[in-house]
Amino acid sequence: MIDFFVDVGGFIMAPLYWVTSIVLTGFHTLFGGIFGDASGVAWALSIVGLTLVIRAALIPLFVKQIKSSRNMQLLQPRVKELQKKYGHDRERLAQETMALYKETGTNPFASCMPILLQMPIFLALFRLLDLAANDPPDPRGVLTEELARQFGESTLFGAQISSTFLAAGGDWTVRVLALVLVLAMTATTFLTQRQLMSKNMPPDAMTGPYAQQQKMLLYVLPLVFAVGGIAFPIGVLLYWTTSNLWTMAQQFYVIRNNPAPGTPAAQAKADRVAAKNARKAERKGHPAPGKGAKGSTGATAVAGPVDDPEPEPPKPIQRQQPKRQSRDQRKRQKPKAPPRSPQAGAGRHPANPANPADDGDDLDTGDAERPSA
């Protein structure tokens, strides 16, 4: 029965041996030409290169992990409402919670996917190192017997890459290097999880089952890696520490540039954008928003002598156009003329009896009364 499971495991791991060994030997060809084929530095850098390739291939899953984690945070108020409503019925609560996750397209297990998918590569590298150190004539993948022997016997800072803390015996060089890498792996795991909780979680998400899960991961994962790390070869510890550093940098970039709403990271981004806009406005000669006689701290800003504002030029007076009037209105406003002699009116035409308003005067077109424009 044991042989059966061994055969099944070997069948499953065979493709991973090929993928891992192809990437590993490819980087070794590059760095071996610089540091030497048997150099431990070349093999250590090859492990780092393998880590970077694997993590780059997992970027789409990391994006899904970030989206799922953000949705989980934003759904916490609705999850709390379901807990208050169905707290007495655990089965109904679980059904309604899963229906909510399905409705919003949230996978509560997406945060574990990058770690779970790295585990086969982790195991493949572990087996390659173990076979290279203990059984070089039986290599895996594209590793030849010579490459496997070089891989198993290579040293980094005097410590054999395939050695572990527990199997170091009296070799303190191996123990010191393994202990440093275990501490680095544990610290980067803790800081990565703490970075997520302290900067990219809204206050509402800091309570409830999701917050409890995150707090558990904050302390349990580093402890698991610290206990298990003493049994890992130095090459595997180097792989996992590099992977943690990648995760920390990638998460820092995402939190800084695309934070979740209502989180300290979102407020920090808003402050950076406001400060950037203020600097642009000052360079263009415009006062920054919120800054005038007083700066952002409330103190009076004295940048030099203040010139008196120049007086504005007088505005031109707009000429008012006269109102249009009828003939009767103009006649009423016209001053009364003195009586005239009969000779003075000899040349005037007779009055029109059909028009009482026509008293015999010359026809008035209104031009004499209308002021010139």
C-alpha positions as CSV (number, residue, x, y, z in Angstrom):
1,M,0.0,0.0,0.0
2,I,2.8,2.4,0.9
3,D,4.5,1.7,-2.5
4,F,1.3,2.5,-4.2
5,F,1.1,6.0,-2.7
6,V,4.8,6.5,-3.4
7,D,4.2,5.7,-7.1
8,V,1.2,8.0,-7.2
9,G,3.1,10.8,-5.6
10,G,6.0,10.3,-8.0
11,F,3.6,10.4,-10.9
12,I,2.1,13.7,-9.7
13,M,5.5,15.3,-8.9
14,A,7.2,14.3,-12.2
15,P,6.0,17.3,-14.2
16,L,6.9,19.6,-11.3
17,Y,10.4,18.2,-11.3
18,W,10.8,19.0,-14.9
19,V,9.4,22.5,-14.6
20,T,11.5,23.3,-11.6
21,S,14.7,21.8,-13.0
22,I,14.3,23.5,-16.3
23,V,14.0,27.0,-14.8
24,L,16.8,26.2,-12.2
25,T,19.3,25.0,-14.8
26,G,18.5,27.8,-17.1
27,F,19.5,30.4,-14.5
28,H,22.5,28.3,-13.5
29,T,23.7,28.4,-17.1
30,L,23.5,32.2,-16.9
31,F,25.1,32.7,-13.4
32,G,27.5,29.8,-13.8
33,G,29.2,31.6,-16.6
34,I,29.9,34.5,-14.2
35,F,30.7,32.8,-10.9
36,G,31.6,29.3,-12.1
37,D,29.5,26.1,-12.5
38,A,30.3,24.7,-9.1
39,S,29.9,28.0,-7.3
40,G,27.3,28.2,-4.5
41,V,26.6,31.8,-5.4
42,A,25.5,30.7,-8.9
43,W,23.2,28.0,-7.4
44,A,21.8,30.4,-4.8
45,L,21.0,33.0,-7.5
46,S,19.4,30.3,-9.6
47,I,17.1,29.6,-6.7
48,V,16.3,33.3,-6.4
49,G,15.6,33.3,-10.2
50,L,13.3,30.3,-9.8
51,T,11.4,32.1,-7.1
52,L,10.9,35.2,-9.2
53,V,9.6,33.2,-12.2
54,I,7.1,31.4,-10.0
55,R,5.9,34.5,-8.3
56,A,5.5,36.4,-11.6
57,A,3.4,33.5,-12.9
58,L,1.2,33.8,-9.8
59,I,0.5,37.5,-10.3
60,P,-3.0,36.9,-11.7
61,L,-3.9,34.8,-8.7
62,F,-2.5,37.5,-6.4
63,V,-4.8,40.1,-8.1
64,K,-7.7,37.8,-7.4
65,Q,-6.6,37.4,-3.9
66,I,-6.5,41.2,-3.4
67,K,-9.9,41.6,-4.9
68,S,-11.4,38.8,-2.8
69,S,-9.8,40.2,0.4
70,R,-11.1,43.6,-0.3
71,N,-14.6,42.3,-0.9
72,M,-14.4,40.3,2.3
73,Q,-13.6,43.5,4.1
74,L,-16.4,45.5,2.5
75,L,-18.9,42.8,3.2
76,Q,-18.3,42.7,6.9
77,P,-21.2,45.1,7.8
78,R,-23.6,42.9,5.8
79,V,-22.2,39.7,7.4
80,K,-22.8,41.2,10.9
81,E,-26.4,41.9,9.9
82,L,-26.8,38.3,8.9
83,Q,-25.3,37.2,12.2
84,K,-27.8,39.3,14.2
85,K,-30.7,38.0,12.1
86,Y,-29.7,34.3,12.0
87,G,-27.5,34.0,15.0
88,H,-29.8,31.4,16.5
89,D,-29.7,29.2,13.5
90,R,-26.1,28.3,12.5
91,E,-27.1,26.3,9.4
92,R,-29.3,29.2,8.0
93,L,-26.5,31.6,8.8
94,A,-24.0,29.6,6.9
95,Q,-26.4,29.3,3.9
96,E,-27.1,33.0,3.8
97,T,-23.4,33.9,4.2
98,M,-22.4,31.7,1.3
99,A,-25.2,33.1,-0.8
100,L,-23.9,36.6,-0.1
101,Y,-20.4,35.6,-1.1
102,K,-21.8,34.0,-4.3
103,E,-23.9,37.1,-5.1
104,T,-20.9,39.4,-4.8
105,G,-18.4,37.0,-6.5
106,T,-16.3,36.7,-3.4
107,N,-14.2,33.6,-2.6
108,P,-13.3,33.4,1.1
109,F,-10.5,31.0,0.3
110,A,-8.8,33.0,-2.4
111,S,-6.3,34.5,0.1
112,C,-4.8,31.0,0.5
113,M,-4.5,30.2,-3.2
114,P,-0.9,31.7,-3.8
115,I,0.5,29.8,-0.8
116,L,-1.3,26.5,-1.8
117,L,-0.1,26.7,-5.4
118,Q,3.5,27.4,-4.3
119,M,3.5,24.3,-2.1
120,P,4.1,21.8,-5.0
121,I,7.0,23.9,-6.3
122,F,8.3,24.1,-2.7
123,L,8.1,20.3,-2.4
124,A,9.7,19.8,-5.8
125,L,12.7,22.0,-4.9
126,F,13.0,20.2,-1.5
127,R,13.1,16.8,-3.2
128,L,15.6,18.0,-5.9
129,L,18.0,19.3,-3.1
130,D,17.5,16.2,-1.1
131,L,18.3,13.8,-4.0
132,A,21.2,16.0,-5.1
133,A,22.8,15.8,-1.7
134,N,22.0,12.1,-0.9
135,D,21.6,10.4,-4.2
136,P,23.3,12.3,-7.1
137,P,23.2,9.3,-9.5
138,D,19.3,9.5,-9.4
139,P,18.6,13.0,-10.5
140,R,15.1,14.4,-11.5
141,G,14.0,16.4,-14.5
142,V,16.7,17.8,-16.7
143,L,19.4,17.7,-14.0
144,T,22.3,15.5,-15.0
145,E,24.3,13.5,-12.5
146,E,27.1,16.1,-12.7
147,L,24.7,19.1,-12.1
148,A,23.0,17.2,-9.3
149,R,26.3,16.6,-7.6
150,Q,27.3,20.3,-8.0
151,F,23.9,21.3,-6.7
152,G,24.2,19.1,-3.6
153,E,27.8,20.0,-2.8
154,S,27.6,23.8,-3.4
155,T,28.1,26.1,-0.4
156,L,27.0,29.6,0.4
157,F,29.0,31.5,3.0
158,G,30.7,28.2,3.9
159,A,27.4,26.4,4.5
160,Q,26.2,23.6,2.3
161,I,23.0,24.6,0.5
162,S,21.4,21.2,0.9
163,S,22.1,21.1,4.7
164,T,19.4,21.8,7.4
165,F,19.6,23.2,10.9
166,L,18.7,19.9,12.5
167,A,21.2,17.8,10.4
168,A,24.1,20.3,10.7
169,G,25.7,18.4,13.5
170,G,28.6,20.4,14.8
171,D,28.8,22.7,11.8
172,W,27.9,26.1,13.2
173,T,28.2,27.8,9.9
174,V,25.2,25.9,8.6
175,R,23.3,26.5,11.9
176,V,23.9,30.2,11.9
177,L,22.9,30.7,8.2
178,A,19.9,28.4,8.6
179,L,18.8,30.3,11.8
180,V,19.2,33.7,10.0
181,L,17.1,32.5,7.1
182,V,14.4,31.0,9.4
183,L,14.2,34.3,11.3
184,A,14.0,36.3,8.1
185,M,11.3,34.0,6.7
186,T,9.3,34.3,10.0
187,A,9.7,38.1,10.2
188,T,8.7,38.7,6.5
189,T,5.6,36.5,7.0
190,F,4.6,38.4,10.1
191,L,5.2,41.9,8.6
192,T,3.4,41.1,5.4
193,Q,0.2,40.1,7.3
194,R,0.5,43.0,9.7
195,Q,0.9,45.4,6.7
196,L,-2.4,44.2,5.4
197,M,-4.3,44.5,8.7
198,S,-2.9,47.9,9.8
199,K,-3.2,49.8,6.5
200,N,-5.7,48.2,4.2
201,M,-8.6,47.2,6.5
202,P,-11.5,49.6,7.3
203,P,-12.5,49.9,11.0
204,D,-15.7,47.9,10.4
205,A,-13.6,44.9,9.2
206,M,-11.5,44.9,12.3
207,T,-14.2,42.9,14.2
208,G,-16.0,39.8,13.2
209,P,-15.0,36.4,11.9
210,Y,-12.9,37.7,9.1
211,A,-10.8,39.9,11.5
212,Q,-10.4,36.9,13.7
213,Q,-9.1,34.8,10.8
214,Q,-6.6,37.5,9.9
215,K,-5.4,37.8,13.4
216,M,-5.0,34.0,13.6
217,L,-2.9,34.1,10.4
218,L,-0.9,37.0,11.8
219,Y,0.5,34.9,14.6
220,V,0.0,31.2,13.6
221,L,1.7,31.3,10.1
222,P,5.0,32.8,11.4
223,L,5.0,30.2,14.2
224,V,4.4,27.3,11.8
225,F,7.2,28.5,9.5
226,A,9.6,29.0,12.4
227,V,9.0,25.5,13.7
228,G,9.1,23.8,10.3
229,G,12.0,26.0,9.0
230,I,14.6,24.2,11.1
231,A,14.0,21.1,9.1
232,F,14.2,22.8,5.7
233,P,17.4,22.9,3.6
234,I,19.1,26.2,3.3
235,G,18.2,26.4,-0.4
236,V,14.5,26.0,0.4
237,L,14.7,28.6,3.2
238,L,16.3,30.9,0.6
239,Y,13.4,30.2,-1.8
240,W,10.7,30.9,0.9
241,T,12.4,34.1,2.2
242,T,12.7,35.5,-1.4
243,S,9.0,34.7,-2.0
244,N,8.0,36.5,1.2
245,L,10.0,39.6,0.2
246,W,8.3,39.5,-3.2
247,T,4.9,39.3,-1.5
248,M,5.7,42.2,0.9
249,A,6.8,44.5,-2.0
250,Q,3.9,43.5,-4.2
251,Q,1.4,44.1,-1.4
252,F,3.0,47.4,-0.5
253,Y,2.6,48.6,-4.1
254,V,-1.0,47.5,-4.3
255,I,-2.0,49.1,-1.0
256,R,-0.2,52.3,-1.8
257,N,-1.7,52.8,-5.3
258,N,-5.1,51.0,-5.0
259,P,-6.1,51.0,-1.3
260,A,-9.5,49.8,-0.1
261,P,-12.0,52.6,0.6
262,G,-12.3,53.9,4.1
263,T,-8.9,52.6,5.2
264,P,-5.8,54.4,6.5
265,A,-4.0,53.7,3.2
266,A,-6.9,55.4,1.3
267,Q,-6.5,58.5,3.6
268,A,-2.8,58.5,3.1
269,K,-3.2,58.4,-0.7
270,A,-5.7,61.3,-0.6
271,D,-3.2,63.3,1.5
272,R,-0.4,62.6,-1.1
273,V,-2.6,63.6,-4.0
274,A,-3.6,66.9,-2.2
275,A,0.0,67.7,-1.4
276,K,1.0,66.9,-5.0
277,N,-1.7,69.2,-6.4
278,A,-0.6,71.9,-3.9
279,R,3.0,71.7,-5.1
280,K,1.9,71.9,-8.8
281,A,-0.2,75.0,-8.0
282,E,2.7,76.7,-6.2
283,R,5.0,76.1,-9.2
284,K,2.5,77.7,-11.5
285,G,2.3,80.7,-9.3
286,H,-1.2,80.1,-7.9
287,P,-1.8,79.9,-4.1
288,A,-2.2,76.3,-2.9
289,P,-5.7,75.3,-1.8
290,G,-6.2,76.1,1.9
291,K,-3.1,78.3,2.0
292,G,-3.3,82.1,1.9
293,A,-2.3,84.4,4.7
294,K,-1.9,81.3,6.8
295,G,-0.1,78.0,6.0
296,S,-1.4,74.5,6.6
297,T,-0.3,74.7,10.3
298,G,-2.2,77.9,10.9
299,A,0.9,80.1,11.3
300,T,1.2,83.3,9.3
301,A,3.4,82.6,6.2
302,V,5.8,85.4,5.5
303,A,7.6,84.9,2.2
304,G,8.7,88.5,1.7
305,P,7.4,92.0,1.4
306,V,3.8,92.1,0.4
307,D,3.0,94.6,-2.4
308,D,-0.1,96.8,-2.4
309,P,-2.7,95.5,-4.8
310,E,-2.8,97.6,-8.0
311,P,-6.0,99.7,-8.4
312,E,-8.3,98.4,-11.0
313,P,-8.7,100.7,-14.1
314,P,-12.1,102.6,-14.1
315,K,-14.7,100.8,-16.1
316,P,-16.1,102.7,-19.1
317,I,-19.5,104.3,-18.5
318,Q,-22.1,102.7,-20.7
319,R,-24.1,105.2,-22.6
320,Q,-27.8,104.9,-21.9
321,Q,-30.0,104.9,-25.0
322,P,-33.1,107.1,-24.9
323,K,-36.5,105.5,-24.6
324,R,-38.7,105.5,-27.6
325,Q,-41.7,107.9,-27.2
326,S,-44.8,108.7,-29.1
327,R,-45.5,112.0,-30.8
328,D,-48.0,113.0,-28.1
329,Q,-45.5,112.3,-25.3
330,R,-42.8,114.4,-27.1
331,K,-45.3,117.3,-27.5
332,R,-46.2,117.3,-23.9
333,Q,-42.5,117.4,-22.9
334,K,-41.8,120.2,-25.5
335,P,-41.7,123.7,-23.9
336,K,-44.6,126.0,-24.9
337,A,-43.7,128.4,-27.7
338,P,-44.6,132.1,-27.5
339,P,-47.6,133.4,-29.6
340,R,-46.6,134.2,-33.2
341,S,-47.8,137.0,-35.5
342,P,-50.0,136.2,-38.5
343,Q,-47.1,137.1,-40.8
344,A,-44.9,134.4,-39.2
345,G,-47.4,131.7,-40.0
346,A,-48.1,132.9,-43.5
347,G,-45.9,130.2,-45.1
348,R,-47.4,127.4,-43.0
349,H,-49.8,124.9,-44.5
350,P,-53.3,124.8,-43.2
351,A,-54.4,122.5,-40.4
352,N,-56.0,119.2,-41.3
353,P,-59.5,119.2,-40.0
354,A,-59.6,115.4,-40.3
355,N,-56.7,115.1,-37.8
356,P,-57.2,117.1,-34.6
357,A,-53.6,116.4,-33.6
358,D,-52.4,118.2,-36.7
359,D,-52.5,121.9,-35.8
360,G,-50.9,123.0,-39.0
361,D,-47.3,122.8,-37.8
362,D,-44.6,121.1,-39.9
363,L,-44.6,117.4,-39.8
364,D,-42.5,116.2,-37.0
365,T,-40.6,113.0,-37.6
366,G,-39.1,113.0,-34.2
367,D,-35.5,113.5,-35.5
368,A,-35.2,116.9,-33.9
369,E,-36.1,115.5,-30.4
370,R,-34.1,112.2,-30.7
371,P,-30.5,112.8,-29.5
372,S,-27.8,111.7,-31.8
373,A,-26.2,108.4,-31.1
